[in-house]
Amino acid sequence: MNVREPAWRMFSKEFNAATLDLTSGEERAPTYVVTPLGAKVNRVVVVGVMTEIENIGTKESPMMRARVADPAGSYYLSAGQFQPDSLTLLKELKPPEFVAVVGKARVYAPDDNIRLLSIRPETVRRCGPELRDFWVYETCVSTLRRLEMMSEVMKMHPPSVEEVRKLGYPKLWAEGAVLAANYYKDIDFEAYEALVLAALREIASKSVEEIGEIDVEESVVASDSDEVEVSELEELDISEDEEKTVIQLIKSLDKEGKGVAIEEVIAAAKKKNIDKERLDEIFAVLMGKGELFEPVLGRLKLA
Amino acid sequence: MNDEDLSPHVDEIMEAVGDKVSRAEVTAELKKYLTVFRLNLQTAKKTIVKRFGGESEAYPVSNRKKLGAIAPGEMSVNFVGKLLSVNEKEIDGKGGRKKIYYGLIGDETAVLPYTAWETEGLKLEKGSVISVRNAYATEYQSKVQLNFGARTGIKKDDTTRIEVSEIPSVPARPVKIGEIAADSGRVEVTGRILSVEKKIIPGEEGPREIFSGIIADETGRIRFTCWRDARLKQDDVVKISSAAVRSWKGIPQLSFDESAEITRIKGSYPTAKELSTRKFVEVSKLSEGTGAADVTVAGMILQVKEGSGLVFRCPECKRVLQKGTCRIHGKVEGVADLRIKAVLDDGTGALSVVMNREITESLLGMSIDECIEKARSVMDYDVIRGMLDERLTTKEVEVTGNVTVDEYGPMMIAREARLMDLDVREKAEKLLLELEESE
């Protein structure tokens, strides 16, 4: 069979947490990474905000690296001189932009201490925020289905591909689920559930606010956007007022349109009674929505 | 596999080798071949028959079937049956006049008509039981016909007793339309007629009327052909007591005639509109099957392939020309056409989709004439493919059509295609409430 590998919809948290690689050694056979939720991934499709892009190689032998943010983290894209098509696609983009990326999972692990998962793009397209919300929704549904599958697999002793398929899951899913169940220890399912809930709240936000589902007062302290624990993200309830205040703040500070140092924003926010932790949360939310980005480390810029 | 599972296979081997070996010995051998040498069942059985000096030629290569389970189109069927009638007839064949036998053969599950096309040295006796291998099944007016050709082996079988069924066919199994597969055999179906039209087709005794259309229940929809005027009307809800499932390129269809009882169902049933609201089928389901009729798939277009856009077809055979040349008819004046060959992916699998001119025009928002004009103005026919790529790659679409499956995976010839509504706020809210309630 020469059947094309499906393009998985999953959040970067799940993708980046994959530490199980499958390589058959055969030429032209697909390689996979298996995620803790049992996705046996060769290809993914991601719609998010491209926040950064840089050439970490040289002009002669370029190596482009880019980051695409989803609601709770980022995917890394990479393309080198041997992927001229991917390079061309990436070079055309000017962050921040909403992009849809289709690509293959790549593992970069030069030694035991370094492991970086990235996507080698096959297709990159600019898109609008609607497609991004659609992708987030689809990804929530897909993630929930894997969570359900894994909870079934965990009840099996021993887990069996046939048994999982009998429950109606596709073959590739069942294979991944059994591999994941045998390999990963203590998978934090709750963290993934929380991630899905937070993402759903974000895309449903307006109408949910109207029916009073979000209690702004209950928010807890979260840390830096990238290190936010998934379980805490659930509580990331930021009011629109807070978002607006911060956006206004940055706008007023960024007179030349080149971005503002984070320290400046922190100082200015303090005067408005927003402390650093809270500010970090607001940054995380705005970045997740694609309204704010960090073009260079330590500087913030509005989209 | 335990001894009980092996038992029918041991029976078959015993039949082929006769009394030369004991049953226990055959069982032990079969077990050894399967578990120690890990041969597949067929190879193991064949090997054992050969070893014990049985006629491996006479031995059925695949499992025997009951007559009631034989479907039209099966190219190699093996069975045991009782000859209920044997008639002789002379026909004009390619090599001059020849003799054929025809009649009825039956077992506990069905009585079927047969024709033996190669009669030289063949003796068929009414009332005798024969074991047949490599026969093939065709269909005539929605009934299964058995054919014994040059490859077919026929052996008299004095050991098997057969009680021919009084009812000349197996009772049809009640099924949901969504479950019907190419090999479902005979089924009982209840559904609403979504469409029906009369067609006149040429028959042996002159033109005849058939009625074909689409019937649907809450699980799916399927094309049907009715070989009599059952006064089926659009919107009727009917129960069809016995329909044969035929398959065209792996896509199942229903076929029924006088023998089917058609009952009109009163009471509440989903409306045509409700039944037409399509449920999306997962691509992985399609990949794992043999084909499907009239299904809708939703996913993202990941690629607009080469060969999409403005193409020119041979006026003779409709093949797409390569550099103005037809593979069969050489240099011809091509007829312009538009098409899209795309890869659509729903996260569970990838589906190749071919879309016709009408769909291409509507997705592109340009008529074929405008496309030709555009291509001429930039002097590049490939420009349209570029525009389609630009417009459709990474777009979410839903497509409806028939699906066939080959070694490259599932392929759909689309009948309809449209861009999806991307507003997910309401859906997200609904899902969120469900999740919060279940916590």
Interface residues (C-beta under 8 A of the other chain):
Chain A: M1 N2 V3 R4 E5 P6 A7 W8 R9 V45 V47 A100 V102 E122 T123 R125 C127 E130 L131 D133 F134 V136 Y137 E138 C140 V141 S142 L144 P170 K171 L172 W173 V196 L197 L200 R201 I203 A204 K206 S207 V208 E213
Chain B: E282 V283 S284 K285 S287 E288 M300 L302 Q303 V343 D345 D346 G347 T348 G349 A350 T393 T394 E396 E407 Y408 G409 M420 L422 D423 V424 R425 E426 K427 A428 E429 L431 L432 L435 E436
